[in-house]
Amino acid sequence: MSFKDRTVMLTGAAGNLGQALAAAFAEQGARLVLLGRQTDEMRIIFGEEGPDRLYLATDLLDAQQVSVAFNAAVHRFARVDVLCNLAGGFRMGPTVHQTEDSTWDFLEDINVRTMLNMVRVVVPHMIECGGGKIVNVGAFAAQRGVAAMGAYCAAKSSVVRLTESMAAELREKHINVNCVLPTIMDTPENRAAMPDADPARWVAPKDLANVIVFLASPAARAIHGVALPVTGLS
């Protein structure tokens, strides 16, 4: 699954999954375009930029900033072969009828609109280049409604449905679009929030990263529109 001479663009690169995925792609020789809120933060996490690594501070909800970042990536590496939409967020607590508009807007923006802004600039480029791979991050909870998580389930379900629609639209253009559906990820933040839980049953970011790398690889060229549950160890 070598990614030598291929350019991989990651949103949410500074997060736990972003760090694991950047490392996994780097091991396979990929050129990396890492999008985050601050380039200084990414330098602290990943070290200085190099000939195969570009950091771009980008507000993914600002379509103009997304376009500028994409153009910078193409200027540097000539093309983008893989897009991984990792940016997302989680909130729960109120029932559906008690959930405020601000929560609906927040979850829709961070989980769905960030992805839409990215694919609007990347897909035309991939079509022009003759193909590519897009991997989105949904959630296991997207498969059905869960009490006190209605807004989150709805937002992540939108990610799944849009993944399926894009896959149907783009497969003849040699663009594979798929998504992963992780359960709880084993991160320091989740361990702190749930101290009584057993993190051994959660999904390690490195394991989820390996699945995403596979879906972004030529080995997955026959896979279109899958929503793949990634549920950790049994």
Rosetta blueprint (number, residue, H / E / L):
1 M L
2 S L
3 F L
4 K L
5 D L
6 R L
7 T E
8 V E
9 M E
10 L E
11 T L
12 G L
13 A L
14 A L
15 G L
16 N H
17 L H
18 G H
19 Q H
20 A H
21 L H
22 A H
23 A H
24 A H
25 F H
26 A H
27 E H
28 Q L
29 G L
30 A L
31 R E
32 L E
33 V E
34 L E
35 L E
36 G E
37 R L
38 Q L
39 T H
40 D H
41 E H
42 M H
43 R H
44 I H
45 I H
46 F H
47 G L
48 E L
49 E L
50 G E
51 P L
52 D L
53 R E
54 L E
55 Y E
56 L E
57 A E
58 T L
59 D L
60 L L
61 L L
62 D L
63 A H
64 Q H
65 Q H
66 V H
67 S H
68 V H
69 A H
70 F H
71 N H
72 A H
73 A H
74 V H
75 H H
76 R H
77 F H
78 A L
79 R L
80 V L
81 D L
82 V E
83 L E
84 C E
85 N E
86 L L
87 A L
88 G L
89 G L
90 F L
91 R L
92 M L
93 G L
94 P L
95 T L
96 V H
97 H H
98 Q H
99 T L
100 E L
101 D H
102 S H
103 T H
104 W H
105 D H
106 F H
107 L H
108 E H
109 D H
110 I H
111 N H
112 V H
113 R H
114 T H
115 M H
116 L H
117 N H
118 M H
119 V H
120 R H
121 V H
122 V H
123 V H
124 P H
125 H H
126 M H
127 I H
128 E H
129 C H
130 G L
131 G L
132 G E
133 K E
134 I E
135 V E
136 N E
137 V E
138 G L
139 A L
140 F H
141 A H
142 A H
143 Q H
144 R L
145 G L
146 V L
147 A L
148 A L
149 M L
150 G H
151 A H
152 Y H
153 C H
154 A H
155 A H
156 K H
157 S H
158 S H
159 V H
160 V H
161 R H
162 L H
163 T H
164 E H
165 S H
166 M H
167 A H
168 A H
169 E H
170 L H
171 R H
172 E H
173 K H
174 H L
175 I E
176 N E
177 V E
178 N E
179 C E
180 V E
181 L E
182 P E
183 T L
184 I L
185 M E
186 D L
187 T L
188 P H
189 E H
190 N H
191 R H
192 A H
193 A H
194 M L
195 P L
196 D L
197 A L
198 D L
199 P H
200 A H
201 R H
202 W L
203 V E
204 A L
205 P H
206 K H
207 D H
208 L H
209 A H
210 N H
211 V H
212 I H
213 V H
214 F H
215 L H
216 A L
217 S L
218 P H
219 A H
220 A H
221 R L
222 A L
223 I L
224 H L
225 G L
226 V L
227 A E
228 L E
229 P E
230 V E
231 T L
232 G L
233 L L
234 S L
